[in-house]
Structure formats: structure tokens, C-alpha cells
Amino acid sequence: MDTLSFKTISANKATVNKEWVVVDASGQILGRLCAKVAKLLRGKYKPNFTPHVDCGDNVIIINADKVVLTGNKWTDRVYLRYTGYPGGQIAYTPADLMKKGPDRLFRKVVKGMLPKNRLGAKLLGNLYVYGGPEHNHEAQQPKSIDINLYK
């Protein structure tokens, strides 16, 4: 057996093939959907995944205002933020974020599932969230995928 014939393929910025995909969020559970979207953004579903390279797809989420949270999580789950000043702790719920726009809720949830470094910030820039069924990325010719087929 020739051991030199087996080479590990490491993707870089020039060899990566990034695609545009559309995900329909209507009727989907928020956490499960965002976990799959985070894996799409990271590129984990691709055979040439490289941890330190942005090899994921650009993801467009439509119908984000029709996402589902089970139980009383819309009002009982609390996210905390601290301004840095005494008494500056701010608490807000998913319902509060959804009132400001569905992209705020999705970005908060997906950001927590991405790496906490410069690569994670760059990957989050590849996420586009729209509350309705229309988006303005037709020029990129995105393909619509069924997110339920992914693990």
C-alpha cells in the first residue's frame, strides 16, 4: 500500500464552492432549524469541510415570522445582556426580539451555535433572514432546499 497516495484535502478560499440556498422556516421549530442552518453556514455538510475556512453556503431564511417555539418559551425564556454600567442588566424574551424583527431572533440563536471568533462573525454575515416569502437575492439564483432532509 502506498501511503503517499492518500492526501488530506484542505480547502482554502480559492478552492471553496459556495452556494446560495433558501430555507423555508414556516412551521419549523426554532432551535432545530437554527442548528441545521448553523451547520450549513459552517459547511459541515460538505465533504471538503475545513474548520478554519469559510466553506459554508450563503443561507436565505424566508417566512421567519412563522417559526414555532414549543410551550411557553415565547414569554418564559429570558436572554440577558449587560451594558457594562451598574444596574445595566437588560432582560428580553424571544417575543421581544420577534417584535423588533425576525432577523434579530434568528441571528441571536444562530450566533450562539457558531464559533466565537472572527470566523464565526464572518459566517454570520452569510445569513439573510426575511419575515415574508419574498427575498431580494434572485440574482444569485439560490436553490430551495428541504431542511428536514438534513441531520
DSSP file with accessible surface (Angstrom, degrees, kcal/mol):
  #  RESIDUE AA STRUCTURE BP1 BP2  ACC     N-H-->O    O-->H-N    N-H-->O    O-->H-N    TCO  KAPPA ALPHA  PHI   PSI    X-CA   Y-CA   Z-CA
    1    1 A M              0   0  199      0, 0.0     2,-0.8     0, 0.0     3,-0.1   0.000 360.0 360.0 360.0 128.7    0.0    0.0    0.0
    2    2 A D    >   -     0   0  100      1,-0.2     3,-1.1     2,-0.0     4,-0.3  -0.787 360.0-168.3 -88.9 110.6    1.4    3.4   -1.0
    3    3 A T  G >  S+     0   0  104     -2,-0.8     3,-0.8     1,-0.2    -1,-0.2   0.696  81.5  66.2 -74.7 -17.3    0.8    5.7    1.9
    4    4 A L  G 3  S+     0   0  127      1,-0.2    -1,-0.2    -3,-0.1    -2,-0.0   0.623  86.9  70.2 -79.0  -9.6    1.7    8.8   -0.1
    5    5 A S  G <  S+     0   0   74     -3,-1.1     2,-0.8     1,-0.1    -1,-0.2   0.680  83.5  78.3 -80.6 -15.5   -1.3    8.3   -2.4
    6    6 A F    <   +     0   0  144     -3,-0.8     2,-0.4    -4,-0.3    -1,-0.1  -0.835  62.9 173.4 -96.3 110.2   -3.7    9.3    0.4
    7    7 A K        -     0   0  154     -2,-0.8     2,-0.5     0, 0.0    -3,-0.0  -0.952  32.4-124.8-119.3 138.4   -3.7   13.0    0.8
    8    8 A T        -     0   0  143     -2,-0.4     2,-0.6     1,-0.0    -2,-0.0  -0.687  26.1-136.0 -79.6 124.1   -5.9   15.1    3.1
    9    9 A I        -     0   0  129     -2,-0.5     2,-0.5    40,-0.0    -1,-0.0  -0.712  20.8-169.6 -84.2 121.2   -7.7   17.7    1.0
   10   10 A S        -     0   0   73     -2,-0.6     2,-0.1    40,-0.1    40,-0.1  -0.963  13.8-140.3-114.5 119.5   -7.7   21.0    2.8
   11   11 A A        -     0   0    3     -2,-0.5     2,-0.3    37,-0.4    44,-0.0  -0.417  20.3-175.9 -76.6 150.4  -10.0   23.7    1.3
   12   12 A N     >  -     0   0   82     -2,-0.1     4,-1.1    41,-0.1     3,-0.4  -0.791  46.2 -83.5-132.7-176.3   -8.9   27.3    1.0
   13   13 A K  T  4 S+     0   0  175     -2,-0.3     3,-0.2     1,-0.2    -2,-0.0   0.837 126.5  47.7 -61.6 -31.2  -10.6   30.5   -0.1
   14   14 A A  T  4 S+     0   0   93      1,-0.2    -1,-0.2     3,-0.0    -3,-0.0   0.826 114.5  43.5 -80.5 -30.4   -9.8   29.8   -3.8
   15   15 A T  T  4 S+     0   0   87     -3,-0.4     2,-0.2     2,-0.0    -1,-0.2   0.484  87.6 107.6 -97.1  -2.1  -11.0   26.2   -3.9
   16   16 A V     <  -     0   0   23     -4,-1.1     2,-0.7    -3,-0.2    40,-0.1  -0.547  57.0-150.5 -78.6 138.2  -14.2   26.5   -1.9
   17   17 A N        -     0   0   94     -2,-0.2     2,-0.4    38,-0.2    -2,-0.0  -0.906  17.0-169.1-109.4 103.6  -17.5   26.3   -3.8
   18   18 A K        -     0   0   73     -2,-0.7     2,-0.3    39,-0.1    39,-0.2  -0.747   3.4-168.7 -92.8 139.3  -20.1   28.4   -2.0
   19   19 A E        -     0   0   76     -2,-0.4    39,-3.0   124,-0.0     2,-0.5  -0.763  21.6-121.8-120.5 167.3  -23.7   28.1   -3.0
   20   20 A W  E     -a   58   0A  55     -2,-0.3   123,-2.3   121,-0.2     2,-0.3  -0.956  33.1-177.7-110.0 127.0  -26.9   30.1   -2.2
   21   21 A V  E     -ab  59 143A   2     37,-2.6    39,-2.7    -2,-0.5     2,-0.5  -0.943  18.6-143.9-127.5 148.7  -29.7   28.1   -0.6
   22   22 A V  E     -ab  60 144A  10    121,-2.2   123,-2.3    -2,-0.3     2,-0.4  -0.947  14.0-167.0-112.2 129.9  -33.2   29.1    0.5
   23   23 A V  E     -ab  61 145A   0     37,-3.2    39,-2.5    -2,-0.5     2,-0.6  -0.970  13.6-143.1-118.9 129.3  -34.7   27.6    3.7
   24   24 A D  E     -a   62   0A  65    121,-0.5   123,-0.2    -2,-0.4    39,-0.2  -0.822  13.3-172.8 -93.2 121.6  -38.4   27.9    4.5
   25   25 A A    >   +     0   0    0     37,-2.5     3,-1.7    -2,-0.6     2,-0.3   0.401  38.5 127.9 -95.8   2.8  -39.0   28.4    8.2
   26   26 A S  T 3  S-     0   0   43      1,-0.3    41,-0.2    36,-0.2     3,-0.1  -0.437  86.2  -0.4 -69.0 124.4  -42.8   28.1    8.3
   27   27 A G  T 3  S+     0   0   57     39,-2.1    -1,-0.3     1,-0.3     2,-0.2   0.454 101.9 129.6  80.3   2.2  -43.8   25.6   10.8
   28   28 A Q    <   -     0   0   34     -3,-1.7    40,-3.0    38,-0.1     2,-0.4  -0.583  64.7-111.5 -89.4 151.8  -40.3   24.7   11.9
   29   29 A I  B  >  -d   68   0B  62     -2,-0.2     4,-2.5    38,-0.2     5,-0.3  -0.668  27.2-130.9 -81.3 134.6  -39.0   24.6   15.5
   30   30 A L  H  > S+     0   0    3     38,-2.2     4,-2.6    -2,-0.4     5,-0.2   0.907  99.0  42.8 -57.8 -52.3  -36.6   27.5   16.1
   31   31 A G  H  > S+     0   0   34      1,-0.2     4,-1.9     2,-0.2    -1,-0.2   0.907 116.0  47.0 -66.2 -41.9  -33.7   25.6   17.7
   32   32 A R  H  > S+     0   0  177      2,-0.2     4,-1.6     1,-0.2    -1,-0.2   0.906 114.4  48.0 -67.2 -40.4  -33.7   22.6   15.4
   33   33 A L  H  X S+     0   0    1     -4,-2.5     4,-2.4     1,-0.2    -2,-0.2   0.940 112.2  48.4 -64.2 -45.4  -33.9   24.8   12.4
   34   34 A C  H  X S+     0   0    0     -4,-2.6     4,-2.5    -5,-0.3    -1,-0.2   0.828 106.4  57.1 -69.4 -30.0  -31.1   27.1   13.5
   35   35 A A  H  X S+     0   0   42     -4,-1.9     4,-1.7    -5,-0.2    -1,-0.2   0.924 111.1  43.4 -64.7 -40.9  -28.8   24.1   14.4
   36   36 A K  H  X S+     0   0   40     -4,-1.6     4,-2.0     2,-0.2    -2,-0.2   0.886 113.1  51.8 -71.5 -36.7  -29.1   22.9   10.8
   37   37 A V  H  X S+     0   0    0     -4,-2.4     4,-2.8     2,-0.2     5,-0.2   0.902 107.5  53.0 -65.8 -39.1  -28.6   26.4    9.4
   38   38 A A  H  X S+     0   0    7     -4,-2.5     4,-2.0     1,-0.2    -1,-0.2   0.899 109.1  49.2 -63.6 -37.6  -25.5   26.9   11.5
   39   39 A K  H  X>S+     0   0   82     -4,-1.7     5,-1.9     2,-0.2     4,-1.7   0.879 111.1  50.1 -69.6 -34.5  -24.1   23.6   10.1
   40   40 A L  H  <5S+     0   0    3     -4,-2.0    17,-2.0     2,-0.2    -2,-0.2   0.921 111.3  48.4 -65.6 -44.3  -24.9   24.9    6.6
   41   41 A L  H  <5S+     0   0    0     -4,-2.8    15,-0.5    15,-0.2    -2,-0.2   0.870 113.7  47.2 -63.1 -36.6  -23.2   28.2    7.3
   42   42 A R  H  <5S-     0   0   56     -4,-2.0    13,-0.6    -5,-0.2    -1,-0.2   0.785 110.0-122.9 -76.7 -29.1  -20.2   26.4    8.6
   43   43 A G  T ><5 +     0   0    1     -4,-1.7     3,-1.5    -5,-0.2    -3,-0.2   0.664  63.1 141.7  94.8  19.6  -20.0   23.9    5.7
   44   44 A K  T 3 < +     0   0  105     -5,-1.9    -4,-0.1     1,-0.3     5,-0.1   0.685  65.5  61.2 -71.3 -18.0  -20.2   20.8    7.8
   45   45 A Y  T 3  S+     0   0   68     -6,-0.5    -1,-0.3    -5,-0.1    -5,-0.1   0.483  89.4  90.0 -84.9  -2.0  -22.4   19.0    5.2
   46   46 A K  S X  S-     0   0   30     -3,-1.5     3,-1.1     1,-0.1     9,-0.0  -0.704  77.3-133.2 -97.1 147.2  -19.7   19.3    2.5
   47   47 A P  T 3  S+     0   0  140      0, 0.0    -1,-0.1     0, 0.0    -3,-0.0   0.762 104.7  54.5 -71.1 -21.6  -17.1   16.6    2.0
   48   48 A N  T 3  S+     0   0   40      7,-0.1   -37,-0.4    -5,-0.1     2,-0.1  -0.077  76.8 158.3-102.3  37.7  -14.2   19.1    1.9
   49   49 A F    <   -     0   0   59     -3,-1.1    -6,-0.1    -5,-0.1    -5,-0.1  -0.367  18.1-174.0 -63.6 131.0  -15.0   20.8    5.2
   50   50 A T    >   -     0   0    6      3,-0.3     3,-1.5   -40,-0.1     5,-0.3  -0.996  20.5-142.7-128.2 125.1  -12.1   22.6    6.7
   51   51 A P  T 3  S+     0   0   75      0, 0.0    -1,-0.1     0, 0.0     4,-0.1   0.797  96.8  44.8 -62.4 -30.8  -12.5   24.0   10.2
   52   52 A H  T 3  S+     0   0  136      2,-0.1     2,-0.4     3,-0.0   -40,-0.0   0.303 102.8  76.9 -99.3  11.6  -10.6   27.2    9.8
   53   53 A V  S <  S-     0   0   21     -3,-1.5     2,-1.6   -11,-0.1    -3,-0.3  -0.934  82.4-119.3-124.0 143.8  -12.0   28.2    6.3
   54   54 A D        +     0   0   20     -2,-0.4   -11,-0.1     1,-0.2   -12,-0.1  -0.638  55.5 145.4 -77.2  89.4  -15.4   29.8    5.4
   55   55 A C        +     0   0    1     -2,-1.6    -1,-0.2   -13,-0.6   -38,-0.2   0.198  34.7 108.5-113.3  15.0  -16.5   26.9    3.2
   56   56 A G        -     0   0    0    -15,-0.5   -15,-0.2   -14,-0.1     2,-0.1  -0.260  69.3 -99.3 -87.0 176.7  -20.2   27.1    4.0
   57   57 A D        -     0   0   11    -17,-2.0     2,-0.6   -39,-0.2   -37,-0.2  -0.470  30.4-107.4 -90.5 163.8  -23.2   28.2    2.0
   58   58 A N  E     -a   20   0A  15    -39,-3.0   -37,-2.6    -2,-0.1     2,-0.5  -0.844  41.9-153.1 -87.6 123.0  -25.0   31.6    2.0
   59   59 A V  E     -ac  21 127A   0     67,-1.9    69,-2.5    -2,-0.6     2,-0.5  -0.879  14.2-166.6-110.2 129.2  -28.3   30.8    3.6
   60   60 A I  E     -ac  22 128A   0    -39,-2.7   -37,-3.2    -2,-0.5     2,-0.6  -0.968   8.7-160.4-111.2 120.9  -31.6   32.8    3.0
   61   61 A I  E     -ac  23 129A   0     67,-3.3    69,-2.8    -2,-0.5     3,-0.3  -0.910  10.8-173.0-104.3 122.7  -34.3   32.1    5.5
   62   62 A I  E     +a   24   0A  22    -39,-2.5   -37,-2.5    -2,-0.6   -36,-0.2  -0.756  63.9  26.8-110.7 162.9  -37.9   33.0    4.4
   63   63 A N    >   +     0   0   13     69,-2.1     3,-1.6    -2,-0.3    68,-0.2   0.863  69.7 157.0  55.1  40.9  -41.1   33.0    6.4
   64   64 A A  G >   +     0   0    0     66,-2.1     3,-1.1    -3,-0.3    67,-0.2   0.748  63.0  65.7 -68.9 -22.1  -39.1   33.6    9.5
   65   65 A D  G 3  S+     0   0   89     66,-1.0    -1,-0.3     1,-0.2    66,-0.1   0.591  94.0  61.4 -77.2  -5.5  -42.1   35.1   11.3
   66   66 A K  G <  S+     0   0  113     -3,-1.6   -39,-2.1    65,-0.2    -1,-0.2   0.138  75.3 128.3-104.0  19.6  -43.9   31.7   11.1
   67   67 A V    <   -     0   0    9     -3,-1.1     2,-0.4   -41,-0.2   -38,-0.2  -0.386  52.5-130.7 -75.2 155.9  -41.3   29.8   13.2
   68   68 A V  B     -d   29   0B  58    -40,-3.0   -38,-2.2   -43,-0.2     2,-0.4  -0.885  19.2-171.9-115.5 137.3  -42.5   27.8   16.2
   69   69 A L        -     0   0   15     -2,-0.4     5,-0.2   -40,-0.2     2,-0.1  -0.999  27.0-130.5-120.0 130.9  -41.4   27.7   19.8
   70   70 A T    >   -     0   0   64     -2,-0.4     3,-1.3     2,-0.1     4,-0.1  -0.399  65.6  -4.5 -80.9 157.0  -43.0   24.9   21.9
   71   71 A G  T 3  S-     0   0   67      1,-0.2     3,-0.3     2,-0.1    -2,-0.1  -0.318 121.3 -36.5  66.8-144.4  -44.5   25.5   25.3
   72   72 A N  T >> S+     0   0  112      1,-0.2     4,-2.9     2,-0.1     3,-1.2  -0.014  94.5 123.2-102.0  27.8  -44.4   29.0   26.9
   73   73 A K  H <>  +     0   0   74     -3,-1.3     4,-0.9     1,-0.3    22,-0.2   0.745  60.4  70.4 -66.9 -21.6  -40.9   29.7   25.5
   74   74 A W  H 34 S+     0   0   71     -3,-0.3    21,-1.7    -5,-0.2    22,-0.3   0.870 121.0  14.1 -61.0 -34.0  -42.1   32.9   23.7
   75   75 A T  H <4 S+     0   0   90     -3,-1.2    -2,-0.2    19,-0.1    -1,-0.2   0.688 127.0  52.4-114.1 -25.4  -42.5   34.6   27.1
   76   76 A D  H  < S+     0   0  108     -4,-2.9     2,-0.3     2,-0.0    -3,-0.2   0.791  86.2  86.5 -88.8 -29.0  -40.7   32.5   29.7
   77   77 A R     <  -     0   0  104     -4,-0.9     2,-0.5    -5,-0.3     0, 0.0  -0.556  65.2-160.3 -72.7 135.8  -37.3   32.2   28.1
   78   78 A V        -     0   0   79     -2,-0.3     2,-0.4    15,-0.2    15,-0.2  -0.970  11.2-162.2-125.4 127.3  -35.1   35.1   29.1
   79   79 A Y  E     -E   92   0C  39     13,-3.3    13,-2.3    -2,-0.5     2,-0.4  -0.879  16.8-148.8-101.3 141.0  -32.0   36.4   27.3
   80   80 A L  E     -E   91   0C 101     -2,-0.4     2,-0.3    11,-0.2    11,-0.2  -0.869  15.8-179.3-114.9 145.9  -29.7   38.7   29.3
   81   81 A R  E     -E   90   0C 125      9,-2.1     9,-3.6    -2,-0.4     2,-0.5  -0.990  12.8-151.7-139.5 144.5  -27.5   41.5   28.1
   82   82 A Y  E     -E   89   0C 138     -2,-0.3     7,-0.2     7,-0.2    -2,-0.0  -0.976   6.9-161.6-124.1 128.0  -25.2   43.7   30.2
   83   83 A T        -     0   0   64      5,-1.8    -1,-0.1    -2,-0.5     6,-0.1   0.719  46.2-112.0 -79.3 -22.6  -24.3   47.3   29.2
   84   84 A G  S    S+     0   0   48      1,-0.5     5,-0.1     4,-0.1    -1,-0.0   0.272  85.0 104.4 106.4  -9.3  -21.3   47.5   31.5
   85   85 A Y  S >  S-     0   0  173      3,-0.1     3,-2.0     1,-0.1    -1,-0.5  -0.721  86.1 -86.1-101.5 156.1  -22.8   50.1   33.8
   86   86 A P  T 3  S+     0   0  124      0, 0.0    -1,-0.1     0, 0.0     0, 0.0  -0.364 118.1  11.9 -60.1 131.8  -24.1   49.4   37.3
   87   87 A G  T 3  S+     0   0   85      1,-0.1    -5,-0.0    -2,-0.1     0, 0.0   0.661  93.4 125.9  74.5  17.4  -27.7   48.3   37.1
   88   88 A G    <   +     0   0   12     -3,-2.0    -5,-1.8     2,-0.1     2,-0.5   0.082  25.0 127.5 -99.1  24.0  -27.4   47.9   33.3
   89   89 A Q  E     -E   82   0C 122     -7,-0.2     2,-0.5    -6,-0.1    -7,-0.2  -0.706  41.1-164.2 -83.0 127.0  -28.6   44.3   33.0
   90   90 A I  E     -E   81   0C  64     -9,-3.6    -9,-2.1    -2,-0.5     2,-0.4  -0.945   4.0-161.7-116.2 129.7  -31.3   44.0   30.4
   91   91 A A  E     +E   80   0C  61     -2,-0.5     2,-0.3   -11,-0.2   -11,-0.2  -0.893  15.6 167.9-110.3 137.9  -33.6   41.0   30.1
   92   92 A Y  E     -E   79   0C  39    -13,-2.3   -13,-3.3    -2,-0.4    -2,-0.0  -0.983  21.5-137.9-147.4 157.6  -35.6   40.3   26.9
   93   93 A T     >  -     0   0   23     -2,-0.3     4,-1.9   -15,-0.2     3,-0.3  -0.633  33.9-102.7-110.3 167.6  -37.6   37.4   25.6
   94   94 A P  H  > S+     0   0    0      0, 0.0     4,-2.3     0, 0.0     5,-0.2   0.852 122.5  58.3 -58.9 -31.5  -37.9   35.8   22.1
   95   95 A A  H  > S+     0   0   25    -21,-1.7     4,-1.7     2,-0.2     5,-0.1   0.896 104.2  51.1 -65.9 -38.3  -41.3   37.6   21.7
   96   96 A D  H  > S+     0   0   62     -3,-0.3     4,-1.3   -22,-0.3    -1,-0.2   0.915 111.5  47.2 -63.5 -42.5  -39.5   41.0   22.3
   97   97 A L  H  X S+     0   0   15     -4,-1.9     4,-1.0     1,-0.2     7,-0.3   0.881 109.3  53.9 -65.9 -37.7  -36.9   40.1   19.6
   98   98 A M  H  < S+     0   0   36     -4,-2.3    -1,-0.2     1,-0.2    -2,-0.2   0.847 103.6  56.6 -68.5 -30.3  -39.6   39.0   17.2
   99   99 A K  H  < S+     0   0  169     -4,-1.7    -1,-0.2     1,-0.2    -2,-0.2   0.880 107.3  48.4 -66.3 -36.6  -41.4   42.4   17.6
  100  100 A K  H  < S-     0   0  142     -4,-1.3    -1,-0.2     1,-0.3    -2,-0.2   0.716 136.8 -60.0 -74.3 -21.8  -38.2   44.2   16.5
  101  101 A G    >X  -     0   0   12     -4,-1.0     3,-1.0    -5,-0.1     4,-0.9  -0.414  39.3-109.0 146.1 141.4  -37.8   41.8   13.5
  102  102 A P  H 3> S+     0   0   26      0, 0.0     4,-2.1     0, 0.0     5,-0.2   0.786 112.4  66.9 -66.9 -22.0  -37.4   38.1   12.9
  103  103 A D  H 3> S+     0   0   63      1,-0.2     4,-2.5     2,-0.2     5,-0.2   0.852  94.8  58.0 -68.0 -28.8  -33.8   38.6   11.9
  104  104 A R  H <> S+     0   0  126     -3,-1.0     4,-2.0    -7,-0.3    -1,-0.2   0.931 108.6  44.4 -64.4 -44.3  -32.9   39.6   15.4
  105  105 A L  H  X S+     0   0    0     -4,-0.9     4,-2.2    -8,-0.3     5,-0.2   0.944 115.6  46.6 -67.0 -45.0  -34.1   36.4   16.9
  106  106 A F  H  X S+     0   0    0     -4,-2.1     4,-2.9     1,-0.2     5,-0.3   0.908 112.2  50.0 -66.2 -40.9  -32.5   34.2   14.2
  107  107 A R  H  X S+     0   0   77     -4,-2.5     4,-2.2    -5,-0.2    -1,-0.2   0.899 110.7  50.6 -65.0 -38.4  -29.2   36.0   14.4
  108  108 A K  H  X S+     0   0   79     -4,-2.0     4,-1.2    -5,-0.2    -2,-0.2   0.930 115.5  41.7 -62.8 -44.9  -29.1   35.6   18.2
  109  109 A V  H  X S+     0   0   21     -4,-2.2     4,-0.5     2,-0.2     3,-0.2   0.934 117.8  44.5 -72.5 -44.8  -29.8   31.9   18.1
  110  110 A V  H >< S+     0   0    0     -4,-2.9     3,-1.4     1,-0.2     4,-0.5   0.891 107.5  59.9 -69.3 -35.3  -27.5   31.1   15.2
  111  111 A K  H >< S+     0   0  136     -4,-2.2     3,-1.1    -5,-0.3    -1,-0.2   0.878 100.7  55.7 -60.5 -35.5  -24.7   33.2   16.6
  112  112 A G  H 3< S+     0   0   45     -4,-1.2    -1,-0.3     1,-0.2    -2,-0.2   0.686 106.9  51.1 -69.5 -16.4  -24.7   31.1   19.7
  113  113 A M  T << S+     0   0   83     -3,-1.4    -1,-0.2    -4,-0.5    -2,-0.2   0.410  99.5  77.5-100.5  -0.5  -24.1   28.0   17.6
  114  114 A L  S <  S-     0   0    7     -3,-1.1     6,-0.1    -4,-0.5   -75,-0.0  -0.633  97.1 -77.2-103.8 164.8  -21.2   29.3   15.6
  115  115 A P        -     0   0   31      0, 0.0     2,-1.4     0, 0.0    -1,-0.1  -0.299  39.2-124.4 -60.9 146.4  -17.5   29.7   16.7
  116  116 A K  S    S+     0   0  163      4,-0.1     2,-0.2    -4,-0.1    -4,-0.0  -0.506  80.3  74.0 -92.9  65.7  -16.8   32.6   19.0
  117  117 A N  S  > S-     0   0   92     -2,-1.4     4,-1.7     1,-0.0     5,-0.2  -0.843 102.9 -69.1-153.9-168.4  -14.1   34.2   16.9
  118  118 A R  H  > S+     0   0  227     -2,-0.2     4,-2.0     1,-0.2     5,-0.2   0.840 128.2  55.9 -65.4 -32.8  -13.6   36.2   13.7
  119  119 A L  H  > S+     0   0   31      2,-0.2     4,-2.6     1,-0.2    -1,-0.2   0.920 105.5  51.7 -65.3 -40.8  -14.6   33.3   11.5
  120  120 A G  H  > S+     0   0    4      1,-0.2     4,-2.0     2,-0.2    -2,-0.2   0.896 109.1  50.3 -62.9 -37.7  -17.9   33.0   13.4
  121  121 A A  H  X S+     0   0   71     -4,-1.7     4,-0.9     2,-0.2    -1,-0.2   0.897 111.6  48.1 -67.3 -37.2  -18.6   36.7   12.8
  122  122 A K  H  < S+     0   0  108     -4,-2.0     3,-0.4     1,-0.2     4,-0.3   0.895 110.2  51.9 -69.3 -38.4  -17.8   36.3    9.1
  123  123 A L  H >< S+     0   0    1     -4,-2.6     3,-1.6     1,-0.2    -2,-0.2   0.875 103.5  57.7 -65.5 -36.5  -20.1   33.2    8.9
  124  124 A L  H >< S+     0   0   25     -4,-2.0     3,-1.4     1,-0.3    -1,-0.2   0.795  96.2  64.6 -66.4 -24.2  -23.0   35.1   10.5
  125  125 A G  T 3< S+     0   0   41     -4,-0.9    -1,-0.3    -3,-0.4    -2,-0.2   0.641  91.7  64.6 -70.9 -13.0  -22.7   37.6    7.7
  126  126 A N  T <  S+     0   0   22     -3,-1.6   -67,-1.9    -4,-0.3     2,-0.5   0.297  84.4  94.6 -90.7   8.6  -23.7   34.9    5.2
  127  127 A L  E <   -c   59   0A   0     -3,-1.4     2,-0.4   -69,-0.2   -67,-0.2  -0.890  51.6-175.3-105.4 130.8  -27.1   34.6    6.9
  128  128 A Y  E     -c   60   0A  67    -69,-2.5   -67,-3.3    -2,-0.5     2,-0.4  -0.993   5.4-167.6-127.6 123.6  -30.1   36.5    5.4
  129  129 A V  E     -c   61   0A  18     -2,-0.4     2,-0.4   -69,-0.2   -26,-0.2  -0.945   6.3-179.3-119.7 131.6  -33.4   36.4    7.2
  130  130 A Y        -     0   0   60    -69,-2.8   -66,-2.1    -2,-0.4   -65,-0.2  -0.992  23.6-147.3-130.9 137.2  -36.8   37.6    5.8
  131  131 A G  S    S+     0   0   21     -2,-0.4   -66,-1.0   -68,-0.2   -65,-0.2   0.814  82.1  46.5 -72.5 -30.9  -40.1   37.6    7.6
  132  132 A G  S    S-     0   0   25      2,-0.3   -69,-2.1   -69,-0.2   -68,-0.3  -0.324  98.3 -94.0-103.2-172.4  -42.2   37.0    4.4
  133  133 A P  S    S+     0   0   71      0, 0.0     2,-0.3     0, 0.0   -71,-0.1   0.583  97.6  82.5 -81.5  -7.5  -42.0   34.7    1.5
  134  134 A E        +     0   0  142      2,-0.0     2,-0.3   -72,-0.0    -2,-0.3  -0.729  51.3 175.4-100.0 148.3  -40.1   37.1   -0.7
  135  135 A H        -     0   0   30     -2,-0.3     3,-0.2   -73,-0.1   -73,-0.0  -0.941  32.6-129.6-140.4 163.3  -36.4   37.9   -0.7
  136  136 A N  S    S+     0   0  114     -2,-0.3     3,-0.2     1,-0.2    -2,-0.0  -0.164  81.6  93.3-110.2  42.6  -34.2   40.1   -2.9
  137  137 A H    >   +     0   0   22      1,-0.1     3,-0.9     2,-0.1     4,-0.2  -0.085  38.4 121.6-121.6  33.1  -31.5   37.6   -3.9
  138  138 A E  G >   +     0   0  119      1,-0.2     3,-1.5    -3,-0.2    -1,-0.1   0.797  67.0  67.6 -66.9 -26.2  -32.9   36.3   -7.1
  139  139 A A  G 3  S+     0   0   90      1,-0.3    -1,-0.2    -3,-0.2    -2,-0.1   0.802  95.7  55.1 -65.2 -26.0  -29.7   37.4   -9.0
  140  140 A Q  G <  S-     0   0   79     -3,-0.9    -1,-0.3  -121,-0.0  -120,-0.2   0.506 104.5-133.6 -83.6  -4.4  -27.7   34.8   -7.1
  141  141 A Q    <   -     0   0  168     -3,-1.5  -121,-0.2    -4,-0.2    -3,-0.1   0.957  28.8-161.5  51.5  62.5  -30.0   32.0   -8.3
  142  142 A P        -     0   0   30      0, 0.0     2,-0.4     0, 0.0  -121,-0.2  -0.416   9.7-131.9 -73.9 149.6  -30.5   30.3   -5.0
  143  143 A K  E     -b   21   0A 106   -123,-2.3  -121,-2.2    -2,-0.1     2,-0.4  -0.842  17.5-124.6-101.6 140.7  -31.8   26.8   -4.8
  144  144 A S  E     -b   22   0A  99     -2,-0.4     2,-0.3  -123,-0.2  -121,-0.2  -0.680  31.1-170.2 -84.6 131.1  -34.5   25.9   -2.5
  145  145 A I  E     -b   23   0A  23   -123,-2.3     2,-0.8    -2,-0.4  -121,-0.5  -0.873  26.9-122.8-121.1 155.1  -33.7   23.0   -0.1
  146  146 A D    >   -     0   0   82     -2,-0.3     3,-1.5     1,-0.1     4,-0.2  -0.875  19.6-162.1 -94.1 110.7  -35.8   21.0    2.3
  147  147 A I  G >  S+     0   0    4     -2,-0.8     3,-1.3     1,-0.3    -1,-0.1   0.724  83.0  71.6 -69.5 -19.0  -34.1   21.4    5.7
  148  148 A N  G 3  S+     0   0   88      1,-0.3    -1,-0.3    -3,-0.1    -2,-0.0   0.683  87.5  64.3 -71.4 -15.9  -35.9   18.4    7.1
  149  149 A L  G <  S+     0   0  141     -3,-1.5    -1,-0.3     2,-0.1     2,-0.2   0.615  90.8  81.2 -81.2 -11.8  -33.7   16.1    5.0
  150  150 A Y    <         0   0   68     -3,-1.3  -114,-0.1    -4,-0.2  -105,-0.0  -0.644 360.0 360.0 -93.6 153.2  -30.6   17.2    6.8
  151  151 A K              0   0  200     -2,-0.2    -2,-0.1  -115,-0.1    -1,-0.0  -0.708 360.0 360.0 -96.1 360.0  -29.5   15.8   10.2
